[in-house]
Amino acid sequence: MRVCGLMSGTSLDGLDIAVADFAESGGKISYQLVHFTTMSYPDELKAKLLQLMDPLAPMQQVSSMNMYLGEYYARLIREALEATDVDYESIDLISSHGQTMWHEPVIGGADPFARPNSFQIGDISALAEFSGKTVIGDFRPRDMAAGGQGAPLVPFADKILFQSETAGRILLNIGGIANMTVLPSVSSKKKTLAFDTGPGNMIIDAFASKHTGGKRNYDEDGKIAAAGRVDSEWLAQLLENPYYNLPAPKSTGRELFGTSYADELWQEADSRQMAEEDRIATMTKLTAETIAAEIRKFADSHDIDEVFVSGGGVHNGTLLGFLKERMPDNISVKASNEIGIDSDAKEAFVFALLGYLGFNRKPNNLPAATGAERPTILGKIAWQSKHWGE
């Protein structure tokens, strides 16, 4: 089965498109990544999405954007494949994560109507209609209904595809939010764990945008951070955020570490009269420290030998340098390319896999990662129109 996986993350860089072939024999899944690309979003779309992530955004505009993105994703897939050897007609299924607008895995207060919830837009019915393909998407709510946090979902694929017979591994993804899967070796009696560690590139990107006057929304190769100095006193205060001490499984997003939080930190840096390069260096160190603390926590108990990194953070040399400085001597840090998956393509590829399994009515969540009470089948399906093209 040929599946086109779509992922649009918290960084809003664009739409990741991965085309992969899957087959199953004897209970084992074989796969091949056929094509991967990222279709960048225009600045006006990024700005609009950020505006609509405000809880007070007009519902009409959010609902309209939901339909627009479904149509837009369909167009981007066709454009992405035009100059490739991949025949659009060869795609059997589109599997779309959608754009997360709100993620609230834990509910407090006494409101009797409140439930854990997660909201992604990019309507799968619109995507099916404009693509002419069957579409599966909206994966997170089913896991939440089963008692989980709806995230992280990538660890399911980490376990079935990348667990080593002999080595303990951590698969680390540094997107807008950083998350990791702690994989003991197959022979180990330890359980797989997975969770969001906290901010990945999200605050770094916000600070880079402020530093460049909006001309660039990321720190290319960590060059700005490399020119700055980490404020150790401020960093220590930031590390006191209660999220970092929560036990796994845990998940987070823009609601905690998004634009509002970044604005607060930038204003605090103003009061400290910090150079802008120092601010970005400190945020980069914050990401590295929070990731490293979690890795060290499980290094001995799960006999971790290897850390494989994917996501946009893999291109930030300063961030990876900070991370390696905090690693025990016996743990290596490498890009996920070394275990056979493009570090940029991983998340879109994983959603292709989750879609393949969901479409074939096979469980595709990992309760050890999300906290769900049981394995279940994630995803809703919008079927291909039989009259497409007529």
N, C-alpha and C positions, 0 to 999 in steps of 0.2 A: 504494500500500500504506500502510495506517495502522498506525504502530508506536508502542507505549507504551514509552518509555525510562525505566529506573529507575537512580538513582545514590544510594548511601549512602557518604559520604566519611569521611575520617579524623577530621573534626570531630565526627561523630556528632550533627549537628543534627537529622537526620530523613531521611526518604526523599523525594528529589527525583523528581517524576513529570512527564515531558514527553510529550505526545501530538503526533506530527508526521506529516504526509503526505509521501510520497516518490514520485517518478516518474523515469524515465530515458528520454532520447531523444537519439539521436545521440551516445551516450557521455557526455552531461552529465546530472547529477542536479539536478532541481528539488525544492524542499522548501517546506513551510509549517509553522511551529510553530502548532499548533491550540490547545494549552492547556498551562499549566505551573502547578504548585503544589508546595509542600513540606509534607509531613505530619510534624509534629514527633513525636519519640520521647518517651514518658514517661520521667521521671527514673530509674525503676527499671530500665527496659530499657537506658538509657545506662550505668548503673552496672554492670549485668550484663555487657554487651558489653566494657566496659573490663576487668572482672575476668577475662573469658575470653581476653583478648588476652595475658595472662601466659603465657609458654611452659610454665609448670608447671601450668596450669589442667587440671582433670580432662577427659580425652578424652571421657568420656560426656556431660558437660555441653556441650562444644563441639559434639559430634555432634547432640545434642538441639536446641540452638539453631539449628543448620543447618536442621533440619526446621521448627522454629517460625517462623523468618524467612520461609521460603518461603510458609507459610500466612498469615503476618501481612502480607506484601507484597500478596498477593492481596486481602486485606480492605481494605488502605489504598487500593488502586487504585479499588475500587468506591466507597468513601467519598469519595474525592477528586472523583469524577465525578458524584456524586449531584445536586449543585446546579448543574450546568453544562449547556451545550447539547450536550456530547459524549456520544453514545450509546455505552454500554459495548459493545454488540454490534457496533459499527463497527470495533473494534480487531481487526486481523488478526494481530498479533504483539506479544508482550512481549519486550523486550530488557533484561536485568538485569545490571548490573555485580556486584551482591552486595556484602557487607560484608567488606572485607579484614581478615583476622585475622593474617596473617603474609606478609611479602614479603622474600625473600632472593635477590636477583638475582646475587650474587657469592658463590661458595663458596671458603673457604680450608681449610687443613688436609689431612690425608692420608686421610680417611675415603673408602674406595672406593665407598660407597653414596650419598654426598652428591651432589646435583645442584641447580642453581638452581631455585627453587620459589616459588610464590605461592599463597596459600590464601584463597579467598573463600567465605563461607557465605551461605545464603539459597537452599536447594536448588531447582534449576530444575524437578525432577520434582514436588515438592510444590507449587511455584508454578503449574505447568501444571494439576495436578489440582484445586486450589482455585479457580483463575481460569477454567478451562474454555477456556484459550487455548494456542496453541503458544508455547513460550518458548525463547529462545536466551540463553545466558549462559556464564560461566566462560571469558572471553576470553584471559586472560593466559598460561595454560600452553602453548598452541600456539606463541606467539611465543618463549617460553623454549626449547621443544623445537627451534626453528629457530635457536637460538644467540643470541636476544635477551634483554633484561632484563624483558620482559613489561610494560614501562612506559617512558615515558608513551604512552598510546594515543590521547589527544585530538589530538595533532599531525597524525594522518592526516586528520582532518576539517578541521583548520585549512588544510592545504595544498590540498585539493580544493575547498573552499568559499570560502576567504577570501584566497587569494593575489592580490595586486594586479598589474595589468599594468605599473604604473610605479613604485610606491612600495615600498621595503623596510619590512616590518612585523614587529613582535614581538607575538604573542598570548600574553598573560600570564594565567595562572589562579592566584589566591591562595585556595586552600582550606586544609585543615590543613597540607598540603605545598604549596609554590609550584612551579609548573612553567611553562616558556615554550617557544614555538615560534618559531624565528627563520626568517622567510619572506623570502627575497630576492624582488625583483620577477620576473615571468615572463620578462622579457628578460635577466635576469642569468644569468651562468654559475655563480654560487655555489650550493652545495647547501643544502637545508633542514636545519636542525638543531633538535633538541628534547631537553629533559632537565628533571629536577627540580633547582631551584636550592638547595633546603634547606627549612627550616621556613617555613610561611606563617603561618597563624593558630594553629597547634597549641600553641606555647609561650605565646603571648599569652593564648589561651583558658584554659590551665591556670593561669596566674598570676592571671587575672581571677577564676577560681573560688576560688582561695585567698584573694584579697583580699576577696571578698564573702561568704566563708564558705559557698560553694556555692550562693548565691542566684542568681548569674548566671555563665554559663560563657563569656562573651565581653565584650569592651570595646566597648560601644555607641558607634559613631562615633569611637572612639579618645579618648573623653573622659577616661578615667583616665590614659592615657599623656600627654595634653595637659597634665594637672595636675602631671606629674612632670618630672624632669630626667635626661637621658641620662648615664650614667656612662661616659665615653669610654675610660677605662683598662680597665674590665671588658670593654667592647665590643671593644676591640682584642684582648684575650685570647680572647674567644669566636670571633672571626673567624679564629683560627688552627686551628680544627677542620679536619682533613685533607680532609673531604668537599668543602669549598668549592673546593679546588684540583684536584680530580679533573677530567679532561677529559670532555667529552660524547662519547657518550651515557652518562648516569648516572641512577640512580633511587634513591630512599630512601623512608623511611616511619617508622612508630612505633618500629621496631626501633632506630633511631638517634636520632630526635628526639621520642620519645614521652614517656609519663608518667614513666618512670624518669629520663630526662634532665632533664625539667622539675623534678622533685623535687630532683635534685642541684643545679641552678642556684638554686632557691629557698633551699636550705640554704647555698649559697655566699653568696647575698645576705644571709642572716642573719648570717654571719660578718663581712660588710662593714658590717653595721648600716645597711643601706639602707632608706629609706622605700619602702613598697610601691608607691606611684605611680612612683617612680624605677625600680623593677624592671621595671614594665610598659612604661615609656617606653623602657628599654634593650632589652627584647625586641622591641618594635615597630621600633626603629631597626635591630636585628639583621636582621630580615626585610627591611627596606627596603634596607639596605646590601648584603646578599648578592644580592638581585635586581638592584640597580643595577650592581653590579660585573660581572655577566654581560651586562647590556645594553650597558654601555660597551665590553666586550670585543669585541662584534660590531657596534658602531655604524658604524664606518668600513668594515670589510671587507664588510659586507652592505648598506651604504648605507641604514641604518635611518632612517626619517622618522617612524614612528608606533608607539606602543605602545597596544594595546587590552586593557583589564583586565576579567576576569570573576571569578566566585567570591565568597565571603563578604567577602574583603578589600576589595572595591570599595566597601563601606559604611563602611570605617574611614578617616575623613578625615585623622586624624593619620598613619596609615601612608602614605596616598597623598601627603600633604604632604611627608613625609620622602623618598619616592621621587622626587617631582618636583624636589626640591632637588638631587638627585644626577644629574639628567639633563643631557646636553648641550643647549645652547640650541635646536638645530634639531630636537629630538625632542619631539613632543607626546604627552601621556598622557591617554587618554580611556577611557570605559567601552565595552565591546563592543557595547552597544546601538546605537552609531553605525555599525556595519557590519551591522546587521540581526539580531542575536541577543541576546536578553535575557541580561544578564550573570549572573543567578542561574540561568537555565535551561540554560546552555551545556553543562555536562557531561552532564546527563540527555538533552539533545537529541543530543549526539554519540553516546551509547550507543544511542540509537534508530537513528541512521544506521549505526553499526557492525553492529547487529543486522540491519538491512535488507540490507546488503551480504552479510553472512555467510550469511543465510538464502538469498540468491540466488546463493550459491557464487562470490562475487567477493572478491578479496583485500582485506583491510581493516586491514592493519598498515603502518607506515612504517619500513622498516629503518634509515633515516638517524636515526630517533628512538630506536629500541629497541636497535639493534645487531644485529638478526636478519640471518642470511645471505641471506635472500630474502623477497620478499612471500609471504604465506600467508593462509589463510582462518581467522580466529579465531572461536571460539564452538562450544558444544555445543548440541544441540537436544533438547528434550522435547516430543513432539508432543501436540497437542490430543486429548482423548478423544472418540471418535465418539459415545459414549453419554452425554455430559454433559447433565445436566438430566433424564434419564429416571428 
